[in-house]
Amino acid sequence: MTEIRVPTLGESVTEATIGKWFKKAGDAVAVDEPLVELETDKVTIEVPAPSAGTLSEIVAKDGETVAVGALLGQISEGAAPVKATAPAAQPAAAAPASAAAVSPVPAQKSPPPDAPLAPSVRKLSAESGVDASTVPGSGKDGRVTKGDMLAAIEKAASTATPVNQPAAAVQVRAPSPADDAAREERVKMTRLRQTIARRLKEVQNTAAMLTTFNEVDMTGVMTLRTHYKEVFEKKHGVKLGFMGFFTKACVQALKDIPAANAEIDGTDLIYKNYYHIGIAVGTDKGLVVPVVRDCDRKSIAEIEKSIADYGRRARDGQLKIDEMQGGTFTITNGGIYGSLMSTPILNAPQAGILGMHKIQERPMAIAGKVEIRPMMYLALSYDHRVIDGKDAVTFLVRVKESLEDPARLVLDL
């Protein structure tokens, strides 16, 4: 008998939710064949079969929350067993008794009075105000699973809260008129979307977040890019974009302003002498931030290759958890969607995030004359507990200087 267990999910990820099983109990499986899909806070992963045989038991069902190392199911050696059938000579009168003898009992079970609740269930109960003891459980011995709690919270949210009851901690909306309700579609938030919502709100509640702005004349970078893009792509096999320039410019600024590359740990400040830059990527399932490590040691070509690879795999849902951890600073580009100005939200526990925007031609005063220049607004959101206003402004000025004179990036100025 071979056990199927939850694999190590990566740094700081201790649990996952069963998304769906690809096989049913009794199905034959091959080595490395995907068996079950796990949803974590960051990515969705598939657990392959550790050996060939028959999936004899499924321990963790769809929707349940499981910890790292938890038993998911078991595989027995050999082909699937043939189901036994009742003998034809058995009297018909015995059938009811036989059926009663093999009828499933677990559905009738209730959890022991002192049965502990799973941490995820306790947390959902505290956050939503829904009493877990009132929720019918579908887990082992009738225990309440995270899926049961989410279903109960959704049900509570779809009905009006009685006046004599306290409002739940979760956001609850009043029911829509019947005509409107018939044209609405209710879709459960994915685990990734729930995590995005929770983390962004936590940042606003925790950090002293502030945004400062500047603008950059992109003439220098655009001229350089136009002149070398064909040679660059031919040599390195990747297109020369803007992200490589911005990443290197941020690294230069982070070296000058160490506070922008720091984070708070209790009453300490941790200054990081390495430069792991997170690049925000939008996908169909939500925003993910893969991390390009040691950008101070990488060339623009190496950075562009990494970003292109991460972007492609992010959209295909193939990023690994460790590829989205350990970032020290983040860059997000709303300009690809047409955004002219925005205030990005910090990627905790980082102290700073740079927002890029749309390049737009505007009339600018150059040496006493009005010229049309390709301009981009830059936004730096920062944690004022870590970074002072002077340092934040200086950081953006350093980025602006590097981009308006790209030779600085080559000469490390």
N, C-alpha and C positions, 0 to 999 in steps of 0.2 A: 504494500500500500504506500503510495507516494502522496505527501501532503502538498497542497497548494497554499502558499502563504503570501501576505502582503509584502512586497519587496521594499527595500530602503528607498524612501521617496525624495530624499535630499535634505539639505540643511534647513532646519526650522519647520519642516513639514512632518507632522507626526500622525496624521490621520487622513483618510480618504473616504469618499462615498462610492458605493457600488453603483456604477452607471447602468450596466446591463451585462448579462451573461450571454455569450455567443453559443453556448452549448446547454443542453438539458441533462439532468441526471440520467445515466444509462447510455449516453451517446459515446461513441468511440472517438478518441482524440489521438492526434499525432504529436510527436515531439516538436516543441516550439510553435505549435498552432495556437493562435490567440484564443484565450478562454473567457476572459472577463475584462471589462473596461472599468478603470478606476478614475474618478474625478477628484483632483486635489484643488487646493486654492489657486494653483497657478496653471496647471496643464492637465490634459487627459492622457492617461497611459494605458497600454494594454498589457495584461499579464499572460505570458505564454505558458503552455503546458510543459512542466519540467520533465515529463516522460510520456511514453506512449501507453495506451491502455484504454480503460473505460472510466468516464467520469462517474464514479460511484455515489458521490454525495456532494451536495452544495450546502455549505454551512451558512455563509453570509448571503442573504438575498438582496435583490435589487432595492436600492434606496437606503440600505443600512450603512452606518458609519463604522469603519474598521480602523484599528490602529496598525502601525508598522509591525510586521511579524505575526499579525492575527491570522488564524486559520480561515481560508476561504472555501476549501473543499478538499476532496481526496480523489486520487486516481488509483484504480486497481488494475493489476496486470491482466492481460488477456482481453478477449472480445466481450461485448455486452452480454450479460446473462439473459437466458430466455425466460420470459415471465411465466410463472406457473399458472395453470388453469385448473378449475375445479373438476373433479371426476364426474363423468356423465352419470354414473350410477347413484350419485348422492341424492337423497330424497329432497324433493322440492321444498318440503316443510322446513328443512334445516337451513334454507337459504337466508331467511331473515335473521336467524340467530348468528349465522356466519358473518353476514354483513355487519351486524352490530359489533361482533367481536373484533373486526378489523377496521372499523370506522376510526378516523383520525381523532385522537384525544387532545392534542396540543391546542386546537382551536378553542377548546372549552376551558383550558387552564388559565389561571390568573396568577400573576407574579406573587411570590411570597411577600407578606407585609413589610418585611425588613429588607427587601431586595434593593440594592443600590441602583440609582439611575446613572446612565452613562453621562460623562462630562458634557458631551454635546447636547444631550437632552436637558440637563440642568441649566446650561447656558441659554438655550432657546426659551426655556420656561421663564427664566429670570428676565430676559430681554422682552419677551412678548406679553408676559402676564398670564399666559395660559397655564393652568394647573396641570402638571403632567399626570397626576393621579386620576384625572377625569378623562384622560385620553386612552381609548382602547388600544392595547398593544398587539403588534403582529410578530414580534420577535420571539426568541426561544422562551418557553414557559410563560408566554404572554407579556413579556417585557416590552416597554415602550421604546421604539427606535427613533432615530432622528427623522426618518421619513414620516413616521406617525405624527411627530410633533409639527413638521412642516405642513402636513395635510391639515392638521387641526388649526394651525395659525391661519392658513389660507381660508379655511372655512369660516373662522371667526372674522377675518377681514372682509369676507363677502356679505356679511350680515351686519345690520346696524347694532351699535353698542347700546344696551339698555341704559336709561338715564340713571338708574340706581346702582350701576356698576362702574368702577373706576375704568378710565380709558386705558387700553393696552399700550405698552411701550412702543410697539411697532406702529408704523403708519397705517391707519385704518381709514378707508374711504367710505362715504355713505353710498348705499346702493343706488344705481342709476335707474331712471324711469324705465318702465318695461320696454318702451319702443327703442330707447338707446341701448339697453342691455342686450337686446336681440342682435345688435350690430357690433357688439364688442367681442373681443377675443382675449381670453385670459390664458397667459402662458407663464409657467413657473420659471423663475429666474434660474439660470445655470449657476453652478457653484462658483465659477469664475466671475460672473456678473455680481453675485452677492458679495464676493470678496472685494471686488473693485469698489463697490458702493460702501462697504464697511471701512476699508482702508482710507478712502478719500475723506470720509466724514471724520475718522479718527484724527487725520492730519489737521483738519480745520479746528477740531476741538482741543488738540494738544499743542501744536506749533503756533508761535507768534508770527504768522505768515504775512508777508508784505511783498509787493511787486514794484520794481523800478524799471523804467523804460529808456531806450535809446534808439537810434536809427543808424543804419550802416549803408554806405554807398557801395553797391556790389559791382561797380565797373571793373575794378582790378581783378576780382575773382572770375567774373564772367569773361573778360578778355583772355585771361590765362587759360580758362577752361576751353574756350572756342579754339584757341591756337593749338592746344595740345590734345584735345579729346580723342582724335582719331589715332594718333601715335600711342596714346596712353592705353586705349582699348586694345589695340593690336598687340602691345607688349604684355599687358597684364590680364587680358581676357575679361575685363570688367569695365563698365562705363565710368567716366570721371564725373561724379556728381558734386553736390555742394556739401554733403555731410562730412566728407573727409576733411575739408577745410575748416568747417565749424568745430569738429572734434579736436583738431590740432590747436585751433585758436582757444578753445576752452581749456585745454591742458596747459597752455602757456599762461592763461589767466589764473588757473588754479595754483600754479607754482608761485605766482606773485601774491595771491590772496589765499593762504592756507586754510583760513576759516571756512571758505566755500567748499573745501574738501574734507570737512570734519563732521562729526555727529556727537550728540549728547548721549552719555551713558551714566545715568544716575546724576551724581554731582560732578562728574568728570567730562572733559571734552577730549574726544579721540581725534587727533590729527593724523590723517592717512598720507603716507609718503608714497603712495601708488595711485594710479589714475585709471580706474575701471569705469568707463563711461556707458551708461545705459542709453539705448536708442529706442524711444517709444515707437511701437509699430501697431497700427490699427488692423484688426482682423474681424471676420464675421462674428466671432464669439466675444469680442471685446478687446480692450487694449492690453498688450503685453510689452514688457521692457527687457529684451535680451541685452546682455552686457558684453561690450568689447573690452577685454582686459589689457592692461599695460599699454595704453594708447601712447604713452610717452616714448615707448620703445618701438612703436610701429610706424611704418611709412604711411603716407596718404593712400597708396595703392593697397597696402595690407588692410587698412581700416575699411576702405571701400569694399574689398572682397568679403570681409567679415560681415559688414552691414547687409550686403546683397544676399549672402547665404542665410543670415538670420531672418531677413525679411521674407525670403521664399519659404523657409521652413516654418516660420510663424504662421503664415497664411495656410499652410498645409497641416497645421497642428502637430508638428514634429519636433518642436523645441524640447530640450531636456530641462529639468528643473534647475540643475546647477548652472545652466547657461543664463538664467534670469536672476541670479543671486550675486551678492557681493559688490554691487555698483556703488560708486562714491559720488557720482554726479550724473544728472540725466539731461538729455536734449530731446525736445519734442518739436515736431514740425507741422504746425497747423496750416502752413502755407500751401501744402500739396492739395488741401481741400478748398483753398481760396480765402482762408482767414487773413484779415488785414491786421488785426490786433486782438490779443487775448491775455488772460492772466493764468498761466498754468498752475496746477496744484502740485505741491511737493510730493516726491516719491519717498515716503518715510523709510528709514530714518535719515535720509540724506538732508542736507541743509540747503541745497540749491537746485534749481532746474531752469534751464534756458529754453525759452520759447522762440522758435523761428516763425516767420510769417511770409505772406505772399510778397514777391518782388513786384513793385509797381513803379512805373515811370512817373516822376514828379518834378516840377520846376524847382531848382535849387540855386541859391546864390553862391557862385564859385568865382573867387577873386574879383568881386564887384560886378560880375555879370550873371545873368540868369541862364542856366543850362538845364536841359532835361537829363536826369540821371535815374538809373534803376535803383530804387531805394527799398530797404526792408526794415520794418520795425522789429526791434529785439525786446524781449521781456525777460527779466530775471526775477522769479519768485524765490524768496529766501526766508529762512527761519531767523527772525530778528533776535532770538535768544542766543544764536551762535554768531551771526554776521551783523556787524554794525552797518548803518546806512552808508557811511563813507566807503567801507570796503565793498559793499554791493555796487555802488556807482562806479568805483574804480575797476571792479571786475568787468562790467559791461564796456567801459572805455577801453580796457585791454583787448577784449574780443573785437571791438570795432576797429581798433588800430591794426590788429593782425589781419583782419579781412580786407581792409581798405588798402593795405600794403602787404600782399601775400609773401613778398620776399622775407618778411619778418619770420614767417613760419619755417622757411628754409634755413635762415641764419640763426634761429633760436633767440630772437630778440624780444 
